[in-house]
Amino acid sequence: MGTRSTVAAIALVTLAAWSCSRGSERAADSAATRVAPPATQTPRESSATSASPPPSKPPTLTVSEHGIGALRVGMTFDQASDALGGTLRVPVGVDTTGCDYLVWSGGPSGVHVMFDEHRIARIDVDTASITTTVGARIGDNEARIEQLYPGRVKVTPHKYEDGHYLTVTPSAAADKQFRIVFETARGRVTRYRAGLMPSVEYVEGCS
């Protein structure tokens, strides 16, 4: 074979080898592209952590012979106002030396606060949504009240209704000046009140 033919053959072999090498590199690049992991993304917070916490529920108010929630019978106006965050006020023009009802801004509907001689005297309730501490509520029958307050209920005729007054006396000797009075009509509670004697037994309220 002549020198020129030999050089041409070597050139062809070299070109073929270079083409194979480039093909392998392209194949490797393609494979690398296919298996490369996706770009790292910041993980989303779970709905449990990203969601705002539910608003806290206000405390459930219940009535005892001593009052409702933080409001206690026997408190002065200033004490009562502090206990309720300033939401309790005397109506304009009311004589605070006597007996009347305060205004409870934002207080529960159907709950009325009586004062007598500058102090909180009793709590009146005429809504079934507010119960006593043992669960008595408007709509209960008389038998249930006697079951909830065993041996502590005095029954007397109602002054205006075909019903009764169910007067609950606390068991503790130190609380004898307190009462809860349930009014019934046709055997069921229609309203009730809790507080200090003698105010808690005023049938007509402050009238």
C-alpha positions in Angstrom: 0.0 0.0 0.0 1.4 3.5 -0.9 2.2 6.2 1.6 -0.8 8.3 0.6 -3.2 5.4 1.0 -1.7 4.6 4.4 -2.2 8.2 5.6 -5.8 8.2 4.4 -6.6 5.0 6.2 -5.1 6.3 9.5 -7.2 9.5 9.1 -10.4 7.5 8.6 -9.7 5.4 11.7 -9.0 8.5 13.8 -12.2 10.2 12.6 -14.2 7.1 13.3 -12.8 6.8 16.8 -13.5 10.5 17.5 -17.1 10.2 16.3 -17.6 7.2 18.6 -16.2 9.2 21.5 -18.5 12.2 20.8 -21.4 9.9 20.5 -20.7 8.3 23.9 -20.4 11.8 25.5 -23.7 12.8 24.0 -25.3 9.6 25.2 -23.8 10.2 28.7 -25.1 13.8 28.7 -28.5 12.6 27.6 -28.6 10.0 30.3 -27.5 12.5 32.9 -30.2 14.8 31.8 -32.8 12.1 32.2 -31.8 11.0 35.7 -30.9 14.4 37.2 -33.1 15.1 40.3 -35.5 18.0 40.0 -34.5 21.3 41.4 -34.9 21.4 45.2 -38.1 23.1 46.3 -38.9 24.5 49.7 -41.5 22.0 51.2 -44.8 23.5 51.9 -45.9 23.6 55.5 -48.6 21.2 56.4 -52.1 22.5 56.8 -51.8 21.7 60.5 -48.8 24.0 61.0 -49.6 26.8 58.4 -53.3 27.2 59.5 -54.0 29.8 62.1 -55.0 28.3 65.4 -58.8 28.4 66.1 -59.9 31.3 68.2 -60.2 30.4 71.9 -63.7 30.1 73.1 -64.9 32.3 75.9 -65.3 30.5 79.2 -68.7 28.9 79.8 -70.7 31.0 82.3 -72.7 29.2 85.0 -74.8 30.5 87.9 -74.4 29.6 91.5 -75.9 31.2 94.6 -72.8 33.4 94.6 -73.1 34.9 91.1 -72.1 34.2 87.6 -68.6 33.7 86.3 -66.3 36.3 87.8 -69.2 38.4 89.0 -70.1 37.8 92.6 -73.0 39.1 94.6 -71.9 41.4 97.4 -69.3 43.1 95.2 -69.2 46.9 95.1 -69.6 48.6 91.7 -65.9 49.1 91.4 -65.1 45.4 92.2 -67.8 44.3 89.7 -66.5 46.6 87.0 -63.0 45.3 87.5 -64.1 41.7 87.5 -65.9 42.2 84.1 -63.3 44.3 82.5 -65.2 47.6 82.7 -68.3 46.2 80.9 -70.7 46.8 83.7 -72.1 50.3 84.2 -74.9 52.1 86.0 -77.6 53.5 83.7 -77.7 57.3 83.4 -79.9 58.9 86.0 -80.3 55.9 88.2 -80.1 56.4 92.0 -77.5 54.0 93.2 -78.6 54.2 96.8 -81.7 52.1 96.0 -82.4 49.0 93.9 -82.1 48.7 90.1 -80.5 46.9 87.3 -77.0 47.5 85.8 -76.1 47.4 82.1 -73.7 44.6 81.1 -72.2 45.6 77.8 -71.5 42.4 75.8 -72.9 40.2 78.6 -74.9 37.1 77.8 -78.4 37.8 76.5 -81.1 36.9 79.1 -78.9 37.7 82.1 -79.7 40.7 84.3 -77.6 42.1 87.2 -79.4 43.7 90.1 -77.8 46.0 92.6 -79.2 47.1 96.0 -77.6 49.8 98.2 -74.4 50.1 96.1 -73.7 46.4 95.9 -74.4 43.5 93.5 -77.5 41.8 95.0 -78.6 39.1 92.6 -78.4 37.6 89.1 -81.7 37.1 87.1 -81.8 34.5 84.3 -84.5 34.1 81.7 -82.6 32.2 79.0 -82.2 28.4 78.7 -78.7 28.8 77.4 -77.3 29.7 80.9 -77.4 26.8 83.4 -76.5 26.6 87.1 -73.3 25.0 88.2 -75.1 21.7 88.6 -76.9 21.9 85.3 -80.4 23.2 86.1 -81.9 25.4 83.4 -85.1 26.9 82.2 -87.4 24.2 80.8 -86.5 21.7 83.5 -89.4 20.1 85.4 -89.8 20.5 89.2 -88.7 16.9 89.9 -85.3 17.5 88.1 -84.6 20.6 90.3 -85.3 18.6 93.4 -83.0 15.8 92.1 -80.2 18.3 91.4 -80.5 19.9 94.8 -81.6 17.0 97.0 -82.9 17.9 100.4 -82.3 21.6 99.8 -85.5 22.8 98.0 -88.4 24.5 99.6 -91.6 24.7 97.5 -94.0 27.5 97.9 -97.0 28.7 95.7 -96.3 31.2 92.9 -97.8 34.6 93.4 -99.0 35.0 89.8 -98.7 31.7 87.9 -100.1 28.2 88.2 -96.7 27.2 89.6 -94.3 27.4 92.4 -91.1 29.0 93.8 -88.4 26.4 94.3 -86.0 28.0 96.7 -82.6 26.3 97.1 -80.7 26.9 100.3 -76.9 26.2 100.2 -75.6 23.3 102.3 -72.7 25.2 103.8 -73.6 27.0 107.0 -71.5 30.0 106.0 -73.7 30.5 102.9 -77.1 30.7 104.6 -77.6 34.2 103.4 -77.5 33.1 99.7 -80.3 31.5 97.7 -81.3 30.3 94.2 -85.0 30.7 93.4 -86.6 28.9 90.5 -90.0 30.0 89.3 -92.2 27.4 87.6 -95.4 27.5 85.6 -97.4 24.3 85.0 -94.5 22.2 86.4 -91.6 23.7 84.5 -89.0 26.3 85.2 -89.6 29.6 83.5 -86.9 31.8 85.0 -84.6 31.8 88.0 -82.4 34.1 90.1 -79.5 33.8 92.5 -78.1 36.0 95.1 -78.3 37.5 98.6 -81.2 37.6 101.0 -83.6 39.4 101.0 -83.0 40.8 97.5 -83.1 37.4 95.8 -86.6 36.8 97.1 -88.1 40.0 95.7 -90.9 38.7 93.5 -91.2 41.9 91.4 -87.5 42.6 91.2 -86.9 46.3 92.2 -90.5 47.4 91.5 
